[in-house]
Amino acid sequence: MKYSFLTLLLVFSTNLSASVKSGGDTTTAQQGADAFSQPASNLPLSERIDFSVGNSFFRNPWVSAPASTDARDGLGPLFNTNGCQNCHIKDGRGHLPADDDINAVSILVRLSIPAITAEQKAWLKKHGNVPEPTYGGQLQDFALPGSKEEGKIDLSYETRTETFKDGYAVELRKPILKITNLNYGKMHPDTQMSLRVAPPMIGLGLLESIPEQTILGFATSQEKAGRGISGRPNKVWDIESGETTLGRFGWKAGQPNLMQQNAAAFNGDLGLTSALFPAENCSPSQPLCDALPNGGSPEVSEKILKFVEFYSQHLAVPKRRNLDDPLVQQGEALFVEAGCQSCHQRAMTTGTVKGRPVLSNQLIHPYTDLLLHDMGEGLADNRGEFLANGQEWRTAPLWGLGYTEEVNGHTEFLHDGRARNVMEAVLWHGGEAASSKQQVLGFNKEQREALIAFLNSL
């Protein structure tokens, strides 16, 4: 493949010492299994106690009420896990269950039904989708002792093969989802289901600090370029402000900020109430939430939410590695030449954030535009979320990608963990990314190895 002069100039004129710091001055040099669990390197010692307190509420298990540990009680009665760290393993990625694992910890299933009536369509403005009438917006596959979980996740797989120009073949797998052992009646016949794997926690405060105009500017630039890339922002409901605003977090950018993202996870994943989500996660067909003791009102106090917010904002991104490796540099040139950087934007600067000087004015390299893109039918979950349709996904940040196996012991990627390595993830790209995928399918063995080396350097 021949590289354009501008591509080579972009890659090889990079200041290597600066670009090692994917998260700017927050970047950590920690490697190995704890690479995703470090505080921002520029976080003052005086603030690390707040980070540690937030970590304790993120890491330690919550228990059922009543309990002597009243700061952590109120779990369930319906839930997916009893602690955040169980899904975001070592602050990293979740994974699909092994063949012999009957539990589906670190994955969940979103549920909804199509909005048909005027009332349902009005509901979308504040909630993004209409929950399944009996089981709500998320399947809870665990329950407190003496109670019945909503159901169990049953996965099988179908496979297909992508073949490179030189004949090299890659088998791709797609999880096929079934819900079994429903304990509260049948689901709505038009139920939409979406399997989700927990994403890594690193760099979230930096993504929250990117100015809105920067993100909207990516959409404008993509449209003007006229190359078939047309990212668009999701517009979601901010509960605290009572306004529609830019979505940033979640696989479809369905949450506006980390405070709301965390509170939603406490409610949906652990069955815990907060000021933002004061209702238990039981539907009218599930009386157990009213029948069993709770952990107070709310169960997660504003103080705890703020500690967890601080923790999730200041988890550092580990430094890039092997930037001076010619294979990595060749891989970055191929990445750019294939057009991947149109969506996986390399560089941007955070804004000035009140009360968060550590995160402010940092030159960062997240490799995302935080926009929604149509990724084609192959990746579609056929379930909308606010403005996102069933084929659209937020561009996933790539920073820290090469640390996944060290931290989590696997290399499963994409929203449902279907990709077993980075090349499989690339080959699932379709829709707006179909042209880039076709270019990759033209790579020879050396070029494939170079692209993988670059992605693993992040």
ABEGO torsion letter per residue (X at the ends): XBBBAAAAAAAAABBAAAAABAAEAABBABBEAAAAABBBAABBAAAAAAAAAAAAAAABBBBBOBBABAAABGBOABBABABAAAABBGGBBBBBBBAABABABGBBBBBBBBBABAAAAAAAAAAGBBBBAAAEABBBABBBBGBBBAEBBBBBBBBBBBBBAAGBBBBBBBBBBBBBGBAAEBBBAABBBBBBBBBBABGAAAAAABBAAAAAAAAAAAAAAGAGBBBBBBBBBBAAAGBBBBBABEAAGABABAAAAAAAAAAAAAGBBBAABABBABBAABAAAAABBBAEOBABBAAAAAAAAAAAAABBBBBBBGAABAAAAAAAAAAAAAGAAAABBABBBBBBBBGBAAABGBBBBAGBAGBBBBAEAAABAGBBBEABBAABBBBBBABGAAAAAAAAGBBBBEAAGABABAAAAAAABBEAAAAAAAAAAABBAAAAAAAAAAAAAX
